[in-house]
Amino acid sequence: MTITQEDRDFVASQLGRAPRGMRRIAARCPSGHASVVQTNPRLEDGTPFPTLYYLTCSRLNSSVSTLEGSGLMREMTERLAEEPELAAAYLRAHEAYLAERDAIESLGTKVTAGGMPDRVKCLHVHVAHSLAVGRGVNPFGDEALDRLAELWPSGDCAAAGTGAGAPDAGDPASA
C-alpha cells in the first residue's frame, strides 16, 4: 500500500516527530486520518522494532492512557490465570502477531509486544492491533475498545498539531 506524503505529514504531526519504520496506514479514524500505522520489524539502522502496530491518534492515545492508569492492565493480567479460554485466545493473538511480523521480517525472537502472551503490559499495542486486524483476534484490544466506545471514535478525533498523547504509545524505540 502506498503512503501519501499527506499521511506522512499527518502522522508526524500526531507524533510530534517524523515517523520511523512506517510501512502503511493500518487503520483510520472516522474522519479519515491515520489512527494506526504498521511499522517495519527493524528500523532503518537495523534496530529491532517489535511493535508491528503503532497507535498514532492523539485522542485515542490519551483515552487508552486513562484506561492504563485505572489499573485495567493488572486486572487483565490476573484474568489470564483465572480464565483458560481468555488465556488461549490471548496466546492465539500473540501467535498471529508474531506470524504477521515474521512474514515481513523475522527478528529471531518469540517476543511480540504489549506483554503477550503472559501479561498485559501496554494497552496501546493491543488497541492498535485490534484496529489494524479487526475484532476477534486480540481479546484485550477488543475489550479496551469496548470500554472506549463512548470516547472514541467520534467526529474529527485527530487534528493536525494536537500532539502525541501518551509519550511511549507503543514505541519501544522512541527517543
Accessible surface in RSA format (square Angstrom, percent):
REM  Atomic radii and reference values for relative SASA: ProtOr
REM  Chains: A
REM  Algorithm: Lee & Richards
REM  Probe-radius: 1.40
REM  Slices: 20
REM RES _ NUM      All-atoms   Total-Side   Main-Chain    Non-polar    All polar
REM                ABS   REL    ABS   REL    ABS   REL    ABS   REL    ABS   REL
RES MET A   1   179.86  93.1 109.26  72.3  70.60 168.1 110.20  93.7  69.66  92.3
RES THR A   2   126.59  90.0  96.33  97.7  30.25  72.1  65.45  87.9  61.13  92.4
RES ILE A   3    22.38  12.7   4.83   3.6  17.55  42.3   4.83   3.5  17.55  47.6
RES THR A   4    71.12  50.6  65.52  66.4   5.60  13.3  68.66  92.2   2.46   3.7
RES GLN A   5   117.72  65.8 109.01  79.7   8.71  20.7  59.10 125.8  58.62  44.5
RES GLU A   6   137.70  79.1 129.76  98.2   7.94  18.9  48.03  92.9  89.67  73.2
RES ASP A   7    15.10  10.6  14.10  14.0   1.00   2.4   1.00   2.4  14.10  14.1
RES ARG A   8    92.62  38.9  91.62  46.7   1.00   2.4  24.63  33.7  67.99  41.2
RES ASP A   9    82.03  57.5  74.51  74.2   7.52  17.8  29.73  70.0  52.29  52.2
RES PHE A  10    27.74  13.9  24.32  15.1   3.42   8.9  27.48  16.7   0.26   0.7
RES VAL A  11     0.00   0.0   0.00   0.0   0.00   0.0   0.00   0.0   0.00   0.0
RES ALA A  12    28.16  25.9  25.42  39.2   2.75   6.2  25.79  36.3   2.37   6.3
RES SER A  13    33.87  28.6  19.52  26.1  14.35  33.1  29.90  63.7   3.97   5.6
RES GLN A  14     0.92   0.5   0.24   0.2   0.68   1.6   0.92   1.9   0.00   0.0
RES LEU A  15    20.09  11.2   6.59   4.7  13.49  33.9   6.59   4.6  13.49  36.3
RES GLY A  16    64.08  79.0   0.00   N/A  64.08  79.0  31.49  86.4  32.59  73.0
RES ARG A  17    68.39  28.7  55.00  28.0  13.39  31.9  55.23  75.5  13.15   8.0
RES ALA A  18    72.13  66.3  61.01  94.2  11.12  25.3  61.40  86.5  10.73  28.4
RES PRO A  19    27.34  19.9  10.53   9.6  16.81  61.1  10.78   8.9  16.56 102.9
RES ARG A  20    75.15  31.6  66.62  34.0   8.53  20.3  45.68  62.4  29.47  17.9
RES GLY A  21     3.00   3.7   0.00   N/A   3.00   3.7   0.83   2.3   2.17   4.9
RES MET A  22    14.95   7.7   0.50   0.3  14.46  34.4   0.50   0.4  14.46  19.2
RES ARG A  23    95.81  40.2  77.79  39.7  18.02  42.9  11.71  16.0  84.10  51.0
RES ARG A  24    52.29  22.0  52.29  26.7   0.00   0.0  16.39  22.4  35.91  21.8
RES ILE A  25    19.35  11.0   8.40   6.3  10.94  26.4   8.40   6.1  10.94  29.7
RES ALA A  26    14.28  13.1   0.00   0.0  14.28  32.5   0.79   1.1  13.48  35.7
RES ALA A  27    16.37  15.1   7.07  10.9   9.31  21.2  15.75  22.2   0.62   1.6
RES ARG A  28   115.85  48.6  89.16  45.5  26.69  63.5  41.17  56.3  74.68  45.3
RES CYS A  29     4.14   3.1   0.00   0.0   4.14   9.7   0.00   0.0   4.14   4.5
RES PRO A  30    82.54  60.2  37.74  34.4  44.80 162.8  51.85  42.8  30.69 190.8
RES SER A  31    48.77  41.2  10.23  13.7  38.54  88.8  23.07  49.1  25.70  36.0
RES GLY A  32    35.88  44.3   0.00   N/A  35.88  44.3  27.97  76.8   7.91  17.7
RES HIS A  33    49.41  27.0  46.29  32.2   3.12   8.0  25.80  26.6  23.61  27.5
RES ALA A  34     1.83   1.7   0.43   0.7   1.40   3.2   0.43   0.6   1.40   3.7
RES SER A  35     0.20   0.2   0.20   0.3   0.00   0.0   0.00   0.0   0.20   0.3
RES VAL A  36     0.00   0.0   0.00   0.0   0.00   0.0   0.00   0.0   0.00   0.0
RES VAL A  37     2.89   1.9   2.89   2.6   0.00   0.0   2.89   2.5   0.00   0.0
RES GLN A  38     7.35   4.1   7.35   5.4   0.00   0.0   0.00   0.0   7.35   5.6
RES THR A  39     3.28   2.3   3.21   3.3   0.06   0.2   3.21   4.3   0.07   0.1
RES ASN A  40    44.35  30.6  44.34  42.8   0.02   0.0   7.60  18.3  36.75  35.5
RES PRO A  41     1.21   0.9   0.94   0.9   0.27   1.0   1.21   1.0   0.00   0.0
RES ARG A  42    79.59  33.4  72.32  36.9   7.27  17.3  22.16  30.3  57.43  34.8
RES LEU A  43    15.14   8.4  10.21   7.3   4.92  12.4  10.33   7.3   4.80  12.9
RES GLU A  44   147.61  84.7 105.18  79.6  42.43 101.0  81.39 157.4  66.22  54.1
RES ASP A  45   117.20  82.1  75.33  75.0  41.87  99.0  50.49 118.8  66.71  66.5
RES GLY A  46    34.35  42.4   0.00   N/A  34.35  42.4  26.73  73.4   7.62  17.1
RES THR A  47    56.42  40.1  51.20  51.9   5.22  12.4  38.09  51.2  18.33  27.7
RES PRO A  48    68.92  50.2  62.25  56.7   6.67  24.2  62.25  51.4   6.67  41.4
RES PHE A  49     4.11   2.1   3.93   2.4   0.18   0.5   3.93   2.4   0.18   0.5
RES PRO A  50    28.67  20.9  28.67  26.1   0.00   0.0  28.67  23.7   0.00   0.0
RES THR A  51     4.05   2.9   4.05   4.1   0.00   0.0   0.02   0.0   4.03   6.1
RES LEU A  52     0.46   0.3   0.03   0.0   0.43   1.1   0.46   0.3   0.00   0.0
RES TYR A  53     0.60   0.3   0.17   0.1   0.43   1.1   0.00   0.0   0.60   0.7
RES TYR A  54    12.99   6.1  12.13   6.9   0.86   2.2   5.90   4.4   7.09   8.7
RES LEU A  55     1.08   0.6   0.04   0.0   1.03   2.6   0.04   0.0   1.03   2.8
RES THR A  56     0.07   0.0   0.00   0.0   0.07   0.2   0.00   0.0   0.07   0.1
RES CYS A  57     0.00   0.0   0.00   0.0   0.00   0.0   0.00   0.0   0.00   0.0
RES SER A  58    10.32   8.7   8.43  11.3   1.89   4.4   8.75  18.6   1.57   2.2
RES ARG A  59    93.73  39.4  86.03  43.9   7.70  18.3  36.74  50.2  56.99  34.5
RES LEU A  60     0.00   0.0   0.00   0.0   0.00   0.0   0.00   0.0   0.00   0.0
RES ASN A  61     0.60   0.4   0.60   0.6   0.00   0.0   0.00   0.0   0.60   0.6
RES SER A  62    59.73  50.5  55.81  74.5   3.92   9.0  22.13  47.1  37.60  52.7
RES SER A  63    13.40  11.3   9.60  12.8   3.80   8.8   3.45   7.3   9.95  13.9
RES VAL A  64     0.00   0.0   0.00   0.0   0.00   0.0   0.00   0.0   0.00   0.0
RES SER A  65    39.01  33.0  30.90  41.2   8.11  18.7  29.75  63.3   9.27  13.0
RES THR A  66    96.37  68.5  84.87  86.0  11.50  27.4  68.77  92.4  27.60  41.7
RES LEU A  67    23.84  13.3  23.48  16.8   0.36   0.9  23.84  16.7   0.00   0.0
RES GLU A  68    39.62  22.7  30.44  23.0   9.18  21.8   7.21  14.0  32.40  26.5
RES GLY A  69    71.12  87.7   0.00   N/A  71.12  87.7  38.40 105.4  32.72  73.3
RES SER A  70    76.82  64.9  39.53  52.8  37.28  85.9  46.47  98.9  30.35  42.5
RES GLY A  71    17.74  21.9   0.00   N/A  17.74  21.9  17.46  47.9   0.28   0.6
RES LEU A  72     2.63   1.5   2.06   1.5   0.57   1.4   2.61   1.8   0.02   0.1
RES MET A  73    41.35  21.4  41.27  27.3   0.08   0.2  41.35  35.2   0.00   0.0
RES ARG A  74   147.97  62.1 139.25  71.0   8.71  20.7  70.50  96.4  77.46  46.9
RES GLU A  75    73.94  42.5  72.66  55.0   1.28   3.1  23.79  46.0  50.15  40.9
RES MET A  76     0.00   0.0   0.00   0.0   0.00   0.0   0.00   0.0   0.00   0.0
RES THR A  77    42.44  30.2  38.59  39.1   3.85   9.2  36.18  48.6   6.27   9.5
RES GLU A  78    87.94  50.5  80.85  61.2   7.08  16.9  36.24  70.1  51.70  42.2
RES ARG A  79    61.20  25.7  61.20  31.2   0.00   0.0  30.70  42.0  30.50  18.5
RES LEU A  80    19.61  10.9  11.50   8.2   8.11  20.4  11.73   8.2   7.88  21.2
RES ALA A  81    97.00  89.2  54.27  83.8  42.72  97.2  65.60  92.4  31.39  83.2
RES GLU A  82   124.81  71.7  94.60  71.6  30.21  71.9  44.83  86.7  79.98  65.3
RES GLU A  83    67.75  38.9  65.33  49.4   2.41   5.7  29.82  57.7  37.93  31.0
RES PRO A  84   107.73  78.5  97.41  88.8  10.32  37.5 103.37  85.3   4.36  27.1
RES GLU A  85   151.94  87.2 144.95 109.7   6.99  16.6  61.31 118.6  90.62  74.0
RES LEU A  86    22.72  12.7  16.91  12.1   5.81  14.6  21.10  14.8   1.62   4.3
RES ALA A  87    32.53  29.9  28.40  43.8   4.12   9.4  29.05  40.9   3.47   9.2
RES ALA A  88    42.08  38.7  36.11  55.7   5.96  13.6  40.89  57.6   1.19   3.2
RES ALA A  89    22.87  21.0  21.80  33.6   1.07   2.4  22.29  31.4   0.58   1.5
RES TYR A  90     0.00   0.0   0.00   0.0   0.00   0.0   0.00   0.0   0.00   0.0
RES LEU A  91    77.02  42.9  77.02  55.1   0.00   0.0  77.02  54.1   0.00   0.0
RES ARG A  92   141.73  59.5 137.70  70.2   4.03   9.6  66.10  90.3  75.63  45.8
RES ALA A  93     0.29   0.3   0.00   0.0   0.29   0.7   0.20   0.3   0.09   0.2
RES HIS A  94    14.16   7.7  14.16   9.8   0.00   0.0   3.44   3.5  10.71  12.5
RES GLU A  95    89.19  51.2  84.51  63.9   4.68  11.1  36.07  69.8  53.13  43.4
RES ALA A  96    43.77  40.2  32.06  49.5  11.71  26.6  39.98  56.3   3.78  10.0
RES TYR A  97     0.03   0.0   0.00   0.0   0.03   0.1   0.03   0.0   0.00   0.0
RES LEU A  98    15.71   8.7  15.71  11.2   0.00   0.0  15.71  11.0   0.00   0.0
RES ALA A  99    63.67  58.5  50.56  78.0  13.11  29.8  58.63  82.6   5.05  13.4
RES GLU A 100    55.57  31.9  48.75  36.9   6.82  16.2  31.10  60.2  24.47  20.0
RES ARG A 101     0.11   0.0   0.11   0.1   0.00   0.0   0.11   0.1   0.00   0.0
RES ASP A 102    48.39  33.9  33.38  33.2  15.00  35.5  16.52  38.9  31.87  31.8
RES ALA A 103    89.77  82.5  46.76  72.2  43.01  97.8  59.00  83.1  30.78  81.5
RES ILE A 104    53.04  30.2  21.93  16.3  31.10  75.0  26.73  19.2  26.30  71.4
RES GLU A 105    69.50  39.9  62.78  47.5   6.72  16.0  31.61  61.1  37.90  30.9
RES SER A 106    62.61  52.9  47.16  62.9  15.45  35.6  33.91  72.2  28.70  40.2
RES LEU A 107    23.21  12.9   3.38   2.4  19.83  49.8   4.30   3.0  18.91  50.9
RES GLY A 108    73.99  91.2   0.00   N/A  73.99  91.2  38.67 106.1  35.31  79.1
RES THR A 109    52.03  37.0  39.41  40.0  12.62  30.1  36.41  48.9  15.62  23.6
RES LYS A 110   154.55  75.4 147.51  90.5   7.04  16.8 100.61  90.6  53.94  57.5
RES VAL A 111    98.28  64.7  94.16  85.2   4.12   9.9  98.28  85.4   0.00   0.0
RES THR A 112     2.74   1.9   0.00   0.0   2.74   6.5   0.20   0.3   2.54   3.8
RES ALA A 113    12.85  11.8   3.02   4.7   9.83  22.4  12.16  17.1   0.69   1.8
RES GLY A 114     7.36   9.1   0.00   N/A   7.36   9.1   0.18   0.5   7.18  16.1
RES GLY A 115    16.79  20.7   0.00   N/A  16.79  20.7   9.57  26.3   7.22  16.2
RES MET A 116    13.47   7.0   0.00   0.0  13.47  32.1   0.00   0.0  13.47  17.8
RES PRO A 117    38.38  28.0  29.08  26.5   9.30  33.8  29.08  24.0   9.30  57.8
RES ASP A 118   115.61  81.0  97.02  96.6  18.59  44.0  33.48  78.8  82.13  81.9
RES ARG A 119   120.33  50.5 120.33  61.3   0.00   0.0  35.96  49.2  84.36  51.1
RES VAL A 120     7.60   5.0   0.00   0.0   7.60  18.3   0.00   0.0   7.60  20.6
RES LYS A 121   117.95  57.5 101.77  62.4  16.18  38.5  54.67  49.2  63.28  67.4
RES CYS A 122    20.73  15.7  20.62  23.0   0.11   0.3  12.26  31.1   8.48   9.1
RES LEU A 123     0.00   0.0   0.00   0.0   0.00   0.0   0.00   0.0   0.00   0.0
RES HIS A 124     2.20   1.2   1.80   1.3   0.40   1.0   1.37   1.4   0.84   1.0
RES VAL A 125     4.40   2.9   3.56   3.2   0.85   2.0   4.40   3.8   0.00   0.0
RES HIS A 126     0.00   0.0   0.00   0.0   0.00   0.0   0.00   0.0   0.00   0.0
RES VAL A 127     0.00   0.0   0.00   0.0   0.00   0.0   0.00   0.0   0.00   0.0
RES ALA A 128     0.07   0.1   0.07   0.1   0.00   0.0   0.07   0.1   0.00   0.0
RES HIS A 129     1.61   0.9   1.61   1.1   0.00   0.0   0.00   0.0   1.61   1.9
RES SER A 130     2.08   1.8   0.00   0.0   2.08   4.8   0.00   0.0   2.08   2.9
RES LEU A 131    44.73  24.9  26.50  19.0  18.22  45.8  29.01  20.4  15.71  42.3
RES ALA A 132    19.74  18.2   0.00   0.0  19.74  44.9   0.00   0.0  19.74  52.3
RES VAL A 133    54.41  35.8  21.30  19.3  33.11  79.8  28.75  25.0  25.66  69.6
RES GLY A 134    30.54  37.7   0.00   N/A  30.54  37.7  29.75  81.6   0.79   1.8
RES ARG A 135   139.36  58.5 109.85  56.0  29.51  70.3  66.71  91.2  72.65  44.0
RES GLY A 136    70.99  87.5   0.00   N/A  70.99  87.5  36.63 100.5  34.36  77.0
RES VAL A 137    51.34  33.8  42.09  38.1   9.25  22.3  46.19  40.1   5.14  13.9
RES ASN A 138     0.00   0.0   0.00   0.0   0.00   0.0   0.00   0.0   0.00   0.0
RES PRO A 139    29.85  21.8  18.79  17.1  11.06  40.2  25.05  20.7   4.80  29.8
RES PHE A 140     0.05   0.0   0.05   0.0   0.00   0.0   0.05   0.0   0.00   0.0
RES GLY A 141     0.00   0.0   0.00   N/A   0.00   0.0   0.00   0.0   0.00   0.0
RES ASP A 142    19.38  13.6  19.38  19.3   0.00   0.0  10.39  24.4   9.00   9.0
RES GLU A 143    33.43  19.2  30.76  23.3   2.67   6.4  24.80  48.0   8.63   7.0
RES ALA A 144     0.00   0.0   0.00   0.0   0.00   0.0   0.00   0.0   0.00   0.0
RES LEU A 145    16.20   9.0  12.64   9.0   3.55   8.9  12.64   8.9   3.55   9.6
RES ASP A 146    86.95  60.9  70.14  69.8  16.81  39.8  27.13  63.8  59.83  59.7
RES ARG A 147   124.61  52.3  93.31  47.6  31.30  74.5  31.62  43.2  92.99  56.4
RES LEU A 148     2.04   1.1   2.04   1.5   0.00   0.0   2.04   1.4   0.00   0.0
RES ALA A 149    64.55  59.3  44.98  69.4  19.57  44.5  47.62  67.1  16.93  44.8
RES GLU A 150   172.17  98.8 139.14 105.3  33.02  78.6  58.67 113.5 113.50  92.7
RES LEU A 151    89.04  49.6  88.39  63.2   0.64   1.6  89.04  62.5   0.00   0.0
RES TRP A 152     9.62   3.9   7.47   3.6   2.16   5.1   7.51   4.0   2.11   3.4
RES PRO A 153    66.34  48.4  48.82  44.5  17.52  63.7  48.82  40.3  17.52 108.9
RES SER A 154    56.56  47.8  48.23  64.4   8.33  19.2  44.77  95.3  11.79  16.5
RES GLY A 155    54.92  67.7   0.00   N/A  54.92  67.7  43.61 119.7  11.32  25.3
RES ASP A 156    95.26  66.7  65.93  65.6  29.34  69.4  32.90  77.4  62.37  62.2
RES CYS A 157     8.67   6.6   0.00   0.0   8.67  20.4   1.09   2.8   7.58   8.2
RES ALA A 158     0.44   0.4   0.07   0.1   0.37   0.8   0.44   0.6   0.00   0.0
RES ALA A 159    45.28  41.6  41.08  63.4   4.20   9.6  43.41  61.1   1.87   5.0
RES ALA A 160    75.00  69.0  50.16  77.4  24.84  56.5  50.33  70.9  24.67  65.4
RES GLY A 161    66.99  82.6   0.00   N/A  66.99  82.6  33.69  92.4  33.30  74.6
RES THR A 162    77.36  55.0  42.83  43.4  34.53  82.3  51.08  68.6  26.28  39.7
RES GLY A 163    28.81  35.5   0.00   N/A  28.81  35.5  27.87  76.5   0.95   2.1
RES ALA A 164    30.33  27.9  22.97  35.4   7.36  16.7  23.12  32.6   7.21  19.1
RES GLY A 165    45.15  55.7   0.00   N/A  45.15  55.7  16.65  45.7  28.51  63.8
RES ALA A 166     8.55   7.9   2.74   4.2   5.81  13.2   6.12   8.6   2.43   6.4
RES PRO A 167   125.79  91.7  99.57  90.8  26.22  95.3 108.13  89.3  17.66 109.7
RES ASP A 168    92.82  65.0  89.82  89.4   3.00   7.1  26.68  62.8  66.14  66.0
RES ALA A 169     2.36   2.2   2.09   3.2   0.27   0.6   2.09   2.9   0.27   0.7
RES GLY A 170     7.76   9.6   0.00   N/A   7.76   9.6   7.56  20.7   0.21   0.5
RES ASP A 171     5.66   4.0   1.13   1.1   4.53  10.7   0.43   1.0   5.22   5.2
RES PRO A 172    86.03  62.7  39.92  36.4  46.11 167.6  54.33  44.9  31.70 197.0
RES ALA A 173    21.54  19.8   6.94  10.7  14.60  33.2  16.88  23.8   4.66  12.3
RES SER A 174    42.87  36.2  21.85  29.2  21.03  48.4   9.29  19.8  33.58  47.0
RES ALA A 175   131.29 120.7  57.15  88.2  74.14 168.7 100.53 141.6  30.76  81.5
END  Absolute sums over single chains surface
CHAIN  1 A     8082.4       5859.5       2222.9       4542.5       3539.9
END  Absolute sums over all chains
TOTAL          8082.4       5859.5       2222.9       4542.5       3539.9
